Amino acid sequence: MRKPAALLKSVSLFGAAAVLGCGCSLFSAPSVSHSDASAPLPDVSIVINGLDMPYPEGMDENDNPYLDYIESHTGLDVDVLLPPLDVYEDKLNAIMASGVLPDLINVSNGVWVDNYVRQGALLPLDDLLESYGRNLLENIPEALWDQVRYEGEIYAIPSEYEVKGMELMYVRKDWLDRLGLAPPTTLDEYAEVIRAFAEDDPDGNGIDDTYGLILTEELGRSSPFFGAFGTQPDQWLERDGQLVYGGIVPETKEALAFLARLYAEGWLEPMFPLNQTANLAEQVEAGKIGLYSAAWYDTRGIIRNSKAHNPAAEWIALEYPVGPRGDSGVYATKPVRSYNVIPAGSDHPEAAVQFLDFTAGEGYETLKLGFENDVWRMENGRMKTDFKEHNKHQYRGIYQALTDYYNPELNEQRFDSLGEFHLTENLRIIERNIVPDAFVGLATPSMSRYMRELKELQTSVFDRIVLGLEPLDAFDEFVADWHAAGGAETTREVNEWYRAQKRGTGR
């Protein structure tokens, strides 16, 4: 159903209020009296990630058949707020400081959760889950609940990643064939293909208009190249019985040297520090790139669109590059995709849990697959999906992703029903080559204090090294700075957790 006009107006003005540091209500129209601001909220008000999903004409996050479906089955009136993705956590912080709080907030950063738990700003959820969350408790794995317990109490309802990893290498086979090259396997062979795609006119148009490799901001889509050196810069690795942050190990310096060489030679697309996924998609679809680390689902998105632009484009999956010591692999997704928390002071915490319980229980399949006989149907024992209708209503994922859990059988059935995009095959390749993150505990106190700044330091130094603005030895100075800026304290806490895990006591 349509939400009250005043409430929707407040949602549209939310960004300005947050940027200006306004203390006005975020869930009622601005510039109201104190008595107006204390008016009752809807049955359940939720702040969630919009996942950059488009809506069919005439629909939005508060007016569409899937939200109607949730409301009709739960009896709840749900009001949805979608802060802008590029400043999502900043908006959440503004909400928490506003004094007028929603009933539910979804956030992907465990450090954010840890920070507000320690401030006493979030509700413990054990009693609410016992009363209203039967499906949540039954369907979400116990290992995930262990990651949201603080001193024995649950403070967040976790959503599990539906996949164990994200990236695998894809290459244009038609370009390989044109240049007489075989699919690369070793890092040296990859370097030769990257060079040839940049220098040898792989599209045959006689113009110097292609690059051998494209990355995105914060060295996104580079994981397989770090894996070739036996590291993943944003994970914790086990070394000689201790955990060490992957961003500071010597192997990461080697990987940066490799990427810096690609840039210096002119083989790496030069705008990578500014590239978002949309920029990568534009370049791949326009035929400027013939090799990159794809997301597992790019075969039904970016790569599919590349073929639509150029029917001659033939893309195939590759083995991961194998480095000088025989290493290869790609980063693992975090076990917890996102966290659902209830601010202390929520007017309707029980309604928030009821809403999530429906998405994890009775509503799970419909929100995951779409409406039966509309988006999908069963035919001769196999699921068939109407790809156009599926894409049209993908926005349903903003609700479903709140309480996802790993269901490989349903996933395989769903992925195969979408068409010949090799989605299940892609995921199997990834899962065979994952470099596990050795730290899967709760965010530590030092992570809450330091990790955002440490990540910004890492991004700045790594980008400058690859761009040739800093010498490779700047990495050694970065490591020292990282330790001094809170990394040493964080490492100590992570290893305290690791020792406790080995003793079987947990945190």
C-alpha positions as CSV (number, residue, x, y, z in Angstrom):
1,M,0.0,0.0,0.0
2,R,1.0,3.6,-0.5
3,K,2.7,5.2,2.6
4,P,1.5,8.5,4.1
5,A,2.6,11.4,2.0
6,A,4.3,13.2,4.9
7,L,6.4,10.1,5.6
8,L,7.4,9.7,2.0
9,K,8.4,13.4,1.9
10,S,10.6,12.9,4.9
11,V,12.3,9.9,3.2
12,S,13.1,12.0,0.1
13,L,14.6,14.8,2.3
14,F,16.6,12.4,4.4
15,G,19.9,13.0,2.6
16,A,19.8,16.7,3.1
17,A,19.0,16.4,6.8
18,A,21.8,13.9,7.3
19,V,24.4,15.9,5.4
20,L,23.6,19.1,7.4
21,G,23.7,17.2,10.7
22,C,20.1,18.1,11.3
23,G,18.6,16.6,14.4
24,C,15.1,16.6,13.0
25,S,13.0,13.4,12.7
26,L,14.0,11.1,9.9
27,F,10.7,9.4,10.0
28,S,8.3,12.3,9.9
29,A,8.1,15.5,7.8
30,P,10.9,18.0,8.7
31,S,10.3,21.3,10.5
32,V,7.6,19.9,12.8
33,S,6.8,20.7,16.4
34,H,8.1,18.5,19.1
35,S,4.6,17.0,19.7
36,D,4.3,16.2,16.0
37,A,7.7,14.5,16.0
38,S,6.6,12.1,18.7
39,A,3.6,10.9,16.6
40,P,3.5,7.1,16.2
41,L,5.6,5.4,13.7
42,P,4.3,2.9,11.2
43,D,4.0,-0.7,12.4
44,V,7.6,-1.3,11.4
45,S,10.0,1.2,9.9
46,I,13.1,-0.3,8.3
47,V,16.4,1.2,7.0
48,I,17.9,-1.2,4.4
49,N,20.4,-1.4,1.5
50,G,18.7,-0.7,-1.8
51,L,21.3,-2.9,-3.7
52,D,21.1,-0.4,-6.5
53,M,18.0,-2.1,-7.8
54,P,15.7,-0.4,-10.3
55,Y,11.9,-0.5,-10.1
56,P,9.3,-0.9,-12.8
57,E,7.5,2.4,-13.8
58,G,5.1,3.4,-11.1
59,M,6.7,1.3,-8.3
60,D,9.2,2.0,-5.6
61,E,10.5,0.3,-2.5
62,N,7.3,1.2,-0.6
63,D,4.8,0.4,-3.4
64,N,5.3,-2.9,-5.2
65,P,3.6,-6.3,-5.3
66,Y,6.4,-8.0,-3.2
67,L,6.1,-5.6,-0.3
68,D,2.3,-5.9,-0.6
69,Y,2.8,-9.7,-0.3
70,I,4.9,-9.3,2.8
71,E,2.3,-6.9,4.4
72,S,-0.7,-9.0,3.5
73,H,0.8,-12.2,5.0
74,T,2.2,-10.5,8.2
75,G,-0.5,-7.9,8.9
76,L,2.3,-5.3,9.2
77,D,2.5,-1.9,7.6
78,V,6.2,-1.7,6.5
79,D,7.9,1.7,5.8
80,V,11.2,1.3,3.9
81,L,14.0,3.9,3.8
82,L,16.9,3.4,1.4
83,P,19.9,5.6,2.1
84,P,22.2,6.3,-0.9
85,L,24.7,3.5,-1.3
86,D,27.8,5.7,-1.6
87,V,27.2,7.2,1.9
88,Y,25.2,4.4,3.4
89,E,27.0,4.2,6.8
90,D,27.2,7.9,7.1
91,K,23.4,8.1,6.9
92,L,23.1,5.3,9.4
93,N,25.2,7.2,11.8
94,A,23.0,10.3,11.3
95,I,19.9,8.2,12.0
96,M,21.4,6.8,15.2
97,A,22.3,10.3,16.3
98,S,18.9,11.8,15.4
99,G,16.9,10.6,18.5
100,V,14.1,9.4,16.3
101,L,14.9,5.8,15.5
102,P,13.5,3.2,13.1
103,D,12.6,-0.3,14.2
104,L,15.2,-2.1,12.1
105,I,18.6,-1.2,10.5
106,N,20.4,-3.4,8.0
107,V,24.2,-2.9,7.7
108,S,27.0,-5.0,6.1
109,N,29.8,-3.8,8.4
110,G,30.3,-5.8,11.5
111,V,32.6,-3.1,12.9
112,W,29.6,-0.7,12.8
113,V,27.5,-3.2,14.8
114,D,30.3,-3.7,17.3
115,N,30.6,0.0,17.8
116,Y,26.9,0.5,18.6
117,V,26.7,-2.6,20.8
118,R,29.5,-1.2,23.0
119,Q,27.6,2.1,23.2
120,G,24.5,0.3,24.5
121,A,22.6,1.6,21.5
122,L,21.2,-1.7,20.2
123,L,18.7,-4.1,21.8
124,P,19.7,-7.7,22.8
125,L,17.4,-9.9,20.8
126,D,17.3,-13.4,22.5
127,D,13.8,-12.9,24.0
128,L,12.4,-11.4,20.9
129,L,13.7,-14.2,18.8
130,E,12.3,-16.8,21.1
131,S,8.9,-15.2,20.9
132,Y,8.7,-14.1,17.3
133,G,11.7,-15.6,15.4
134,R,11.2,-19.3,15.1
135,N,12.0,-19.5,11.4
136,L,15.1,-17.3,11.9
137,L,16.4,-19.6,14.6
138,E,15.7,-22.7,12.6
139,N,17.0,-21.6,9.2
140,I,20.0,-19.4,10.0
141,P,23.0,-21.6,10.8
142,E,24.3,-21.7,14.4
143,A,27.8,-20.6,13.2
144,L,26.3,-17.3,12.1
145,W,24.6,-16.7,15.4
146,D,27.9,-17.3,17.1
147,Q,29.2,-14.2,15.2
148,V,26.6,-11.9,16.6
149,R,26.7,-12.8,20.3
150,Y,28.3,-10.4,22.7
151,E,28.9,-11.7,26.2
152,G,26.4,-14.4,25.5
153,E,23.6,-12.3,24.0
154,I,22.5,-12.0,20.4
155,Y,22.5,-8.4,19.1
156,A,22.0,-8.9,15.4
157,I,20.1,-11.2,13.1
158,P,22.6,-12.3,10.5
159,S,22.1,-12.9,6.8
160,E,24.3,-15.4,5.1
161,Y,26.0,-15.0,1.8
162,E,24.3,-17.4,-0.7
163,V,27.7,-18.0,-2.3
164,K,31.1,-18.8,-0.9
165,G,33.1,-16.5,-3.3
166,M,32.6,-13.9,-5.9
167,E,35.3,-13.7,-8.6
168,L,36.7,-15.8,-11.5
169,M,38.6,-15.0,-14.6
170,Y,36.9,-14.6,-17.9
171,V,38.5,-14.0,-21.3
172,R,37.4,-13.3,-24.9
173,K,38.3,-16.5,-26.7
174,D,37.7,-14.8,-30.1
175,W,40.6,-12.4,-29.2
176,L,42.8,-15.3,-28.1
177,D,42.1,-17.1,-31.4
178,R,42.7,-13.9,-33.5
179,L,46.2,-13.5,-31.9
180,G,47.0,-17.2,-31.9
181,L,47.1,-17.4,-28.1
182,A,46.1,-20.3,-25.8
183,P,44.0,-19.7,-22.7
184,P,46.6,-18.7,-20.0
185,T,47.2,-20.6,-16.8
186,T,50.4,-19.3,-15.3
187,L,50.9,-15.7,-14.2
188,D,53.5,-15.3,-16.9
189,E,51.1,-16.5,-19.5
190,Y,48.5,-14.1,-18.2
191,A,50.9,-11.2,-18.5
192,E,51.5,-12.1,-22.1
193,V,47.8,-12.2,-22.9
194,I,47.3,-8.9,-21.1
195,R,50.1,-7.4,-23.1
196,A,48.8,-8.8,-26.4
197,F,45.3,-7.5,-25.7
198,A,46.7,-4.0,-25.1
199,E,49.3,-3.9,-27.9
200,D,48.4,-6.3,-30.8
201,D,45.0,-5.0,-31.9
202,P,42.9,-8.0,-30.7
203,D,39.7,-6.6,-32.2
204,G,41.3,-6.1,-35.6
205,N,40.0,-2.5,-36.1
206,G,43.4,-1.0,-36.6
207,I,43.0,1.4,-33.7
208,D,44.9,1.4,-30.4
209,D,41.8,1.4,-28.3
210,T,42.0,-1.7,-26.0
211,Y,43.5,-2.6,-22.7
212,G,44.6,-6.0,-21.4
213,L,43.0,-5.8,-17.9
214,I,40.5,-3.6,-16.0
215,L,40.2,-3.1,-12.3
216,T,37.9,-1.1,-10.1
217,E,38.4,1.3,-7.1
218,E,40.3,0.0,-4.1
219,L,41.9,-2.6,-6.4
220,G,38.6,-4.3,-6.9
221,R,38.6,-7.3,-9.3
222,S,42.3,-8.0,-8.6
223,S,41.8,-10.9,-6.1
224,P,43.1,-13.6,-8.5
225,F,46.3,-11.8,-9.0
226,F,47.0,-11.5,-5.3
227,G,46.0,-15.1,-5.0
228,A,48.8,-16.0,-7.5
229,F,51.2,-14.8,-4.9
230,G,49.6,-16.6,-2.0
231,T,47.8,-13.7,-0.3
232,Q,44.5,-11.8,-0.1
233,P,45.0,-8.2,1.1
234,D,41.7,-7.8,3.0
235,Q,41.8,-11.2,4.8
236,W,43.6,-12.7,7.8
237,L,46.1,-15.4,6.9
238,E,47.6,-18.1,9.1
239,R,51.4,-17.9,9.2
240,D,53.5,-20.1,11.6
241,G,50.6,-20.5,14.0
242,Q,49.7,-16.8,14.1
243,L,47.2,-14.8,12.2
244,V,48.5,-11.9,10.1
245,Y,46.7,-9.4,8.1
246,G,47.1,-10.2,4.4
247,G,47.6,-6.5,3.4
248,I,51.0,-6.4,5.1
249,V,52.6,-9.6,4.1
250,P,55.6,-9.6,1.7
251,E,53.6,-11.5,-0.9
252,T,51.3,-8.5,-1.2
253,K,54.3,-6.4,-2.1
254,E,55.1,-8.9,-4.9
255,A,51.5,-8.6,-6.2
256,L,51.6,-4.8,-6.2
257,A,54.9,-5.0,-8.2
258,F,53.1,-7.2,-10.8
259,L,50.2,-4.8,-11.1
260,A,52.5,-1.7,-11.2
261,R,54.3,-3.3,-14.1
262,L,51.0,-3.7,-16.0
263,Y,50.2,-0.1,-15.4
264,A,53.7,1.2,-16.3
265,E,53.6,-0.8,-19.6
266,G,50.2,0.7,-20.5
267,W,48.4,-2.6,-20.4
268,L,46.2,-1.8,-17.4
269,E,43.1,0.4,-17.9
270,P,44.4,3.6,-16.3
271,M,41.2,4.9,-14.5
272,F,41.0,2.0,-12.1
273,P,41.2,4.1,-8.9
274,L,37.9,5.8,-9.9
275,N,36.2,2.9,-11.6
276,Q,33.0,1.6,-10.1
277,T,31.2,-1.5,-11.5
278,A,29.3,0.6,-13.9
279,N,32.5,1.9,-15.4
280,L,33.9,-1.6,-15.8
281,A,30.7,-2.7,-17.4
282,E,30.8,0.1,-19.9
283,Q,34.3,-0.7,-21.0
284,V,33.7,-4.5,-21.3
285,E,30.4,-4.1,-23.1
286,A,32.0,-1.6,-25.5
287,G,34.7,-4.1,-26.5
288,K,37.6,-2.3,-24.9
289,I,38.5,-5.2,-22.5
290,G,39.1,-8.8,-23.3
291,L,40.1,-10.2,-19.9
292,Y,39.0,-9.4,-16.4
293,S,38.1,-10.9,-13.0
294,A,34.3,-11.3,-13.4
295,A,31.7,-11.6,-10.7
296,W,30.1,-15.1,-10.9
297,Y,26.9,-13.6,-12.2
298,D,28.4,-11.3,-14.9
299,T,27.7,-14.0,-17.5
300,R,24.0,-12.9,-17.3
301,G,24.8,-9.2,-17.1
302,I,28.0,-7.6,-18.3
303,I,29.2,-10.5,-20.4
304,R,25.7,-11.1,-21.9
305,N,25.6,-7.4,-22.8
306,S,29.0,-7.6,-24.4
307,K,27.7,-10.3,-26.7
308,A,24.6,-8.2,-27.5
309,H,26.9,-5.3,-28.5
310,N,29.2,-7.6,-30.5
311,P,27.8,-11.0,-31.5
312,A,31.3,-12.2,-32.4
313,A,32.4,-11.8,-28.7
314,E,33.0,-15.3,-27.2
315,W,33.8,-15.4,-23.5
316,I,35.1,-18.4,-21.6
317,A,36.1,-19.0,-18.0
318,L,39.8,-19.5,-17.2
319,E,41.7,-21.3,-14.6
320,Y,43.0,-18.9,-11.9
321,P,46.6,-17.6,-12.6
322,V,49.2,-19.7,-10.9
323,G,52.1,-17.7,-9.4
324,P,55.8,-18.3,-9.0
325,R,55.4,-20.7,-6.0
326,G,52.4,-22.5,-7.4
327,D,49.8,-20.4,-5.5
328,S,46.4,-19.5,-6.8
329,G,43.0,-18.6,-5.5
330,V,40.4,-16.0,-4.8
331,Y,39.0,-14.3,-1.7
332,A,36.1,-15.9,0.3
333,T,33.0,-14.0,1.0
334,K,32.4,-13.2,4.7
335,P,30.0,-15.8,6.3
336,V,27.7,-13.0,7.3
337,R,26.5,-10.9,4.4
338,S,24.7,-8.3,6.6
339,Y,23.4,-7.7,10.1
340,N,19.9,-6.7,11.1
341,V,19.9,-4.7,14.3
342,I,17.2,-3.0,16.4
343,P,18.1,0.3,17.9
344,A,17.4,0.7,21.6
345,G,14.4,2.9,21.7
346,S,12.6,1.2,18.8
347,D,8.8,1.5,19.2
348,H,8.1,-1.8,17.5
349,P,10.9,-4.3,18.0
350,E,8.6,-7.3,18.0
351,A,7.2,-6.2,14.6
352,A,10.8,-5.9,13.2
353,V,11.5,-9.5,14.2
354,Q,8.1,-10.7,12.8
355,F,8.9,-9.0,9.5
356,L,12.3,-10.7,9.3
357,D,10.9,-14.1,10.4
358,F,8.5,-14.1,7.5
359,T,11.3,-13.3,5.0
360,A,13.2,-16.3,6.4
361,G,10.2,-18.6,6.6
362,E,7.0,-18.6,4.7
363,G,8.0,-15.8,2.4
364,Y,11.5,-17.1,1.7
365,E,10.9,-19.0,-1.5
366,T,8.6,-16.4,-3.1
367,L,11.0,-13.5,-2.3
368,K,13.9,-15.6,-3.6
369,L,12.4,-16.9,-6.8
370,G,9.6,-14.5,-7.6
371,F,5.9,-15.2,-7.9
372,E,5.2,-18.7,-9.2
373,N,3.6,-18.8,-12.6
374,D,4.6,-15.2,-13.1
375,V,8.4,-15.1,-12.8
376,W,8.8,-18.9,-12.8
377,R,7.0,-22.2,-13.3
378,M,7.7,-25.9,-13.1
379,E,7.8,-27.7,-16.4
380,N,8.5,-31.5,-16.6
381,G,10.1,-31.4,-13.2
382,R,12.4,-28.5,-14.0
383,M,12.1,-24.9,-13.0
384,K,11.7,-22.4,-15.9
385,T,12.2,-18.7,-15.3
386,D,10.9,-15.9,-17.4
387,F,14.2,-14.0,-17.6
388,K,12.4,-10.7,-18.5
389,E,10.0,-10.9,-15.6
390,H,12.9,-12.0,-13.3
391,N,14.9,-8.9,-14.2
392,K,11.9,-6.7,-13.9
393,H,11.2,-7.7,-10.3
394,Q,14.8,-8.2,-9.0
395,Y,14.1,-5.4,-6.5
396,R,12.5,-8.0,-4.4
397,G,16.0,-8.9,-3.4
398,I,16.2,-5.9,-1.1
399,Y,13.8,-7.7,1.3
400,Q,14.9,-11.2,0.6
401,A,18.6,-10.5,1.2
402,L,18.0,-9.4,4.7
403,T,17.7,-13.0,5.9
404,D,19.4,-15.1,3.3
405,Y,20.9,-18.5,4.1
406,Y,22.9,-21.0,2.1
407,N,20.6,-23.3,0.2
408,P,22.7,-24.9,-2.6
409,E,20.0,-27.1,-4.0
410,L,17.5,-24.2,-4.4
411,N,20.3,-22.0,-5.7
412,E,21.3,-24.5,-8.3
413,Q,17.7,-25.0,-9.4
414,R,17.2,-21.2,-9.6
415,F,20.4,-20.5,-11.4
416,D,19.9,-23.2,-14.0
417,S,16.4,-22.0,-14.7
418,L,17.7,-18.6,-15.8
419,G,19.3,-19.9,-18.9
420,E,22.8,-20.9,-20.2
421,F,24.8,-18.5,-18.2
422,H,27.0,-21.1,-16.4
423,L,26.1,-19.7,-13.0
424,T,26.3,-23.0,-11.1
425,E,29.5,-23.9,-13.0
426,N,31.0,-20.5,-12.2
427,L,30.3,-21.0,-8.5
428,R,31.8,-24.5,-8.5
429,I,35.0,-23.1,-10.0
430,I,35.2,-20.4,-7.4
431,E,34.5,-22.7,-4.4
432,R,37.3,-25.0,-5.5
433,N,39.7,-22.1,-5.4
434,I,38.8,-20.1,-2.3
435,V,41.5,-18.8,0.0
436,P,39.7,-18.9,3.4
437,D,39.7,-16.0,5.7
438,A,41.3,-17.3,8.9
439,F,39.4,-14.7,11.1
440,V,35.7,-15.2,11.3
441,G,35.0,-13.8,14.7
442,L,33.2,-10.7,15.9
443,A,34.7,-7.4,15.2
444,T,37.3,-6.6,17.9
445,P,37.4,-3.3,19.8
446,S,40.4,-2.1,17.8
447,M,38.7,-2.9,14.6
448,S,35.9,-0.5,15.6
449,R,38.5,2.2,16.4
450,Y,41.0,1.8,13.6
451,M,40.0,-0.4,10.6
452,R,38.3,2.3,8.6
453,E,41.4,4.5,8.8
454,L,43.7,1.6,8.2
455,K,41.7,0.6,5.1
456,E,41.9,4.2,3.8
457,L,45.7,4.2,4.3
458,Q,46.0,0.8,2.5
459,T,44.0,2.0,-0.5
460,S,45.9,5.2,-0.8
461,V,49.4,3.6,-0.7
462,F,48.5,0.6,-2.9
463,D,46.9,2.9,-5.6
464,R,50.0,5.1,-5.5
465,I,52.4,2.2,-5.9
466,V,50.5,0.7,-8.8
467,L,50.2,4.1,-10.5
468,G,54.0,4.6,-10.1
469,L,53.5,7.6,-7.8
470,E,55.4,5.9,-5.0
471,P,58.3,3.4,-5.3
472,L,57.6,-0.2,-4.4
473,D,59.5,0.2,-1.2
474,A,56.8,2.6,0.0
475,F,55.0,-0.7,1.0
476,D,57.6,-1.2,3.8
477,E,56.8,2.2,5.2
478,F,53.1,1.4,4.9
479,V,53.5,-1.8,7.0
480,A,55.2,0.2,9.7
481,D,52.5,2.9,9.6
482,W,49.8,0.2,9.6
483,H,51.1,-1.3,12.8
484,A,51.5,2.1,14.5
485,A,48.0,3.3,13.5
486,G,46.2,0.5,15.3
487,G,47.2,-2.5,13.3
488,A,49.4,-4.0,16.0
489,E,46.6,-3.7,18.6
490,T,44.1,-5.3,16.2
491,T,46.5,-8.1,15.4
492,R,46.9,-8.8,19.1
493,E,43.1,-9.0,19.6
494,V,42.7,-11.2,16.5
495,N,45.3,-13.6,17.8
496,E,43.6,-13.7,21.2
497,W,40.5,-14.8,19.4
498,Y,42.5,-17.4,17.4
499,R,44.1,-18.9,20.5
500,A,40.7,-19.1,22.2
501,Q,39.2,-20.9,19.1
502,K,42.0,-23.4,19.2
503,R,41.3,-24.0,22.9
504,G,37.7,-24.4,22.1
505,T,36.5,-21.6,24.3
506,G,35.4,-19.0,21.7
507,R,35.2,-15.4,22.6
